[in-house]
Amino acid sequence: RAVKYAYANVRRYAAERQPPLTVYGTRKIWDTSLAGIAMLFAERRGRLRAFQQRLWPSFWRRDLDAEDLGTLAAVLRATGVDTAGFEEFVAGEGKRELMKIQEEATRRGIFGVPSYVLDGEMLFGREHLALLRQRLFEAGCATRADPTILAAPYLSARNELFAGF
């Protein structure tokens, strides 16, 4: 039931985009641990955002196997990351770091993505972005307030949501 709800939510957001996005259901339950380790590797080299922008759209279009080490290494290289030491990182330090992150997430009660923790409160789901933005502004962490964000049920037209930090 939770998976069906999650896909229904994805379809709602996809329908709000112009042009609307096509959403494919998953063919299997993916183990994205290897992709998580690759993200840690990219982050250490200052290329996390570029890596994610190349990785996830291809994954969701079913054009990329996120469980394949060679595929992930190719995506890293395509985003300008030198992959020397990547396999060793996957087997050792990266695996340990990901396990530590997952253990901390479990300790905090995080059960899925996207999840956000602000002042100890965990919020699950994209629908909380507007509330997070407002709370960050109120805490002095954002440079501008936008009260219209809280009224927007979907944020597809609000891509600048976190602009101005």
C-alpha positions in Angstrom: 0.0 0.0 0.0 2.8 2.5 0.9 4.5 1.8 -2.5 1.3 2.4 -4.4 0.8 5.7 -2.5 4.3 6.8 -3.2 3.8 6.2 -6.9 0.5 8.0 -6.8 2.3 11.0 -5.3 5.0 10.9 -8.0 2.3 10.8 -10.7 0.5 13.8 -9.1 3.8 15.9 -9.3 4.5 14.6 -12.8 1.1 15.7 -14.0 1.7 19.3 -12.7 4.9 19.7 -14.8 4.8 21.3 -18.2 5.0 19.3 -20.3 3.8 16.5 -18.0 6.3 13.8 -17.2 5.9 10.1 -17.9 6.2 8.0 -14.8 7.2 4.4 -15.0 6.5 2.0 -12.1 9.4 0.0 -10.9 10.1 -3.4 -12.3 11.9 -4.6 -9.2 12.9 -3.4 -5.7 16.3 -1.9 -6.3 19.1 -2.0 -3.9 20.6 1.5 -4.4 23.3 1.1 -1.7 26.0 1.0 -4.4 24.6 4.3 -5.8 24.6 5.7 -2.3 28.3 4.9 -2.0 29.0 6.4 -5.4 27.3 9.6 -4.2 29.6 9.7 -1.2 32.6 9.2 -3.6 31.3 12.1 -5.8 30.6 14.3 -2.8 34.2 14.0 -1.6 35.4 15.2 -5.0 33.0 18.1 -5.1 30.8 16.6 -7.9 27.7 15.3 -6.0 25.2 17.5 -7.7 26.5 16.9 -11.2 26.6 13.1 -10.4 23.0 13.1 -9.1 21.8 15.1 -12.1 23.2 12.5 -14.4 22.4 9.4 -12.3 18.8 9.7 -11.2 17.0 10.9 -14.4 18.6 7.9 -16.2 17.7 5.5 -13.4 14.0 6.6 -13.4 13.8 6.4 -17.2 15.0 2.8 -16.8 18.2 3.6 -18.8 20.6 2.8 -15.9 21.3 -0.1 -13.6 22.1 1.5 -10.2 23.3 -1.9 -8.9 26.1 -2.2 -11.4 29.6 -1.0 -10.3 30.8 -0.4 -13.9 27.7 1.7 -14.8 28.2 3.9 -11.7 31.9 4.3 -12.5 31.0 5.4 -16.0 28.5 8.0 -14.6 31.2 9.3 -12.2 33.6 9.7 -15.1 31.0 11.4 -17.2 30.6 14.0 -14.4 34.3 14.7 -14.3 35.2 12.4 -11.4 38.5 10.6 -11.4 37.5 7.0 -10.5 40.9 5.9 -9.3 40.2 4.1 -6.0 36.5 3.9 -6.5 36.3 0.1 -6.3 38.3 0.1 -3.1 36.1 2.9 -1.6 33.0 0.8 -2.4 34.4 -2.3 -0.7 35.8 -0.5 2.3 35.5 3.1 3.6 32.4 3.9 1.4 30.5 0.9 2.6 31.3 1.6 6.2 30.3 5.3 5.8 27.0 4.4 4.2 26.2 1.8 6.9 26.9 4.5 9.5 24.5 6.9 7.7 21.8 4.3 7.5 22.2 3.4 11.2 21.8 7.1 12.1 18.8 7.4 9.8 17.2 4.4 11.5 17.9 5.8 14.9 16.2 9.0 13.9 13.1 7.1 12.7 13.7 7.8 9.0 12.1 5.1 6.8 12.3 6.5 3.3 13.1 9.3 1.0 12.7 12.2 0.9 13.0 12.8 4.6 14.0 16.0 6.3 15.0 16.5 9.9 14.8 20.1 11.2 15.3 20.8 14.9 14.9 17.1 15.7 11.5 16.8 13.9 11.4 14.3 11.0 9.2 15.2 8.0 8.6 12.7 5.3 7.7 13.6 1.8 8.1 16.4 -0.7 4.9 18.1 0.4 6.8 19.4 3.4 9.2 21.6 1.4 7.1 24.7 1.8 6.9 24.3 5.5 10.6 23.6 5.8 11.3 26.7 3.7 9.1 28.8 6.0 10.7 27.4 9.2 14.2 28.0 7.8 13.3 31.6 7.0 11.9 32.1 10.5 15.1 30.7 12.0 17.2 33.2 10.0 18.6 30.5 7.7 16.9 31.8 4.5 17.3 35.3 3.1 13.7 35.8 2.0 10.2 34.8 2.9 7.6 33.8 0.4 4.1 33.3 2.0 2.6 32.1 -1.3 4.7 29.0 -1.0 2.6 27.7 1.9 -0.5 28.0 -0.2 0.9 26.0 -3.1 -0.4 22.4 -2.9 2.2 21.3 -5.5 5.6 23.0 -6.0 6.2 22.2 -9.6 6.2 25.9 -10.5 8.3 26.7 -7.5 11.6 25.4 -8.5 13.3 28.4 -6.9 11.9 27.2 -3.5 15.3 27.1 -1.9 16.9 30.0 -3.9 18.4 32.8 -1.9 20.0 30.8 1.0 
